Amino acid sequence: MRLRNTLALMIGAVVCAPHAISQDSKPEGMVWVPAGEFTMGWDGPEGRPDERPSHRVRVDGFWIDVTEVTNAQFRAFVDATGYVTVAERPIDWEELKKQVAPGTPKPPDEVLAPGSLVFTPPEHPVDLRDYSQWWTWTPGADWRHPEGPGSSIEGKDDYPVVQIAWEDAQAYCDWAGKRLPTEAEWERAARFGADCERYLWGPELEPDRTHMANIWQGSFPDRNLERDGFAGASPVKSFPPSELGLYDMAGNVWEWTADQFDVAEYQRRTKDLGASDVCVNPRGPERTSDPRNPYALDSRVQKGGSFLCHASYCSSYRPSAKMATPPDSAMNHLGFRCVMEAGEQAAHE
C-alpha cells in the first residue's frame, strides 16, 4: 500500500524523553488529550507482529485536531503558500531507484510523470497478497483530483484531503504552527476511555447494529456493499465521535504520524524497558525496518485504517493497527491530522 514505492515494485531504538507541558486556552478545532498512561499495541488474534507485545506507555498532554485535515483547510494552505504536493511533481528517478533492486532499468518518462496510486476495484476476487490487483498508477491523480483526471473535490470541502505524502503533511503542519502526532500520541488519543479494547468504542465492531466507522463491507477488494453509506471517503463527522470528541480515528482515511516504522520496535522497547516499566513519550525508532519495503531507507507509520479496511484483509480500524509507507508516497485513502503542545500553541499565537 505505497505510492512511489509501490510503483517501484511494479517496475522492477526507542527514544523515551519526557517533557513538561501544561494546558492553555483551547485552539480552534482541537481538543485536549490529558497526560496519562495507556496500553499500546495488541496481543489479540488480529494483532500483527508490529503490534506485539502490548505494553504500558505514558504521554504528556497535547492538543489534537477534532477531524482529519479537510480539503478546505489544505486549500487555504496552498492558496497562502503556493505549495505543490509530491503527487503534483515529476518523479525523480535518482530518488526512486534507491527504493528498488540494484540494476532496475529506468521506466519510460510517461511513468515518471506526476501522478499517484488510485484504488481500482477488480471485477472478481483476487489474491489478497498482491495489492497491485487493486491499486493503479494514475498520472494526474493528486489532492485536487483524488481519483485522477476527471475527478474533482468540488463540493467536498468537508471531506478529508487525500493524496497527501508525509512531507506534504509536514509542510501543512509547519504552516499551521502544529506538528504530526507521534504514534504513541495518536494511539493515546484514540484509546482515551477505551484502554485495552479491540475498537476505540468497545469490543464489538457494530454495537447495536450501528456503523461506527467508514470501512469496507462485503468482499474485499471486488465488492463493496456500502452498508455504511459510503463507497469511498466520507465527510468528516459522518460517524459517531470518540469519548474525547474526535472523529474518524477509525476508518475513513489513513493518517500519517511522525514516527519511523520498525516491525520489531515493540519487542525491542519492552526488552529494553523490562516487563513492569512504562515508556514515557516514545518517539519511535531511529531507523526504518520494513519487510514490505525492503529497500526503503525511510518508512513512516500511519494509523486509523480507511474506507478500504475489512476483516478479511487487515482490520486496521483497530487503534493498535498500523501501516507503513515511504514518506514520498500518497494514495486516495491517505490523509492526516495535527497535534500541538501547549507551549507550541503559545508560540504560535
QUIFEN-V639924 format. One line per field, one symbol per residue. phi: phi as a letter, one per 20 degrees, with the letter a starting at -180 (. if undefined). psi: psi as a letter, one per 40 degrees, with the letter a starting at -180 (. if undefined). burial: # if it has 16 or more other ideal C-beta (glycine too) atoms within 10 Angstrom, else .. Layout:
phi->???
psi->???
burial->???
This chain:
phi->.cefffgfffer.gdddfbfbcedffffmccedfgrdbeenbdffefegfedefaecccffaecgfcffegffffgffffdmfdfgfedgeeffefffdcfgnffffggffefgraecfcffebgcffedfffcdcfcgnfbfecfdognebdgmcgeeffcldfgffffffggfemcbfffgffgfgffegnbfmefdfdqedfcfllefebececpdedebdflfencecfdgfmecgffgenedmfcmmcfcfcfffdbgdgfffffffenfeededlfdnfecebcgfcfdfebbdfdcombfefbgfdblefffefbccbgfedbbecccacdcbegfffffef
psi->gicddddddde.hhhghiiiiihaihiheiihhiiiiihhaheidehideeiiiihihiiiiiihdiihiddddddddddeeihideeiihhddddeeeiihehihiidddeihaihhhhhieiiiheegeeeehhhhhehaddgdeahdiiehefdeihhafhiddddddddddefaiiiiddddddddehefheidieeaeidghffhheigahhbhheehhefdeehdaiiiifeiiiidefiifehaciihiidiihhdedddddddddideihhhfieiidihghdegdehehhihiidaaeehideddfeeideiiihhieeiiiefhaiiiihiddddddd.
burial->#########.##.#.#....#..#..#..##.#.#..#####....#..###.##################.##..##......####..#....##.##......#...##.######......#....#.######.#########..#.#.....########.######..#.###############.#..#####...#.....######...##..#...#.#.#####.##..#.#.##################.##..##..#.....#######..###.##.##.#############...#############################.##....
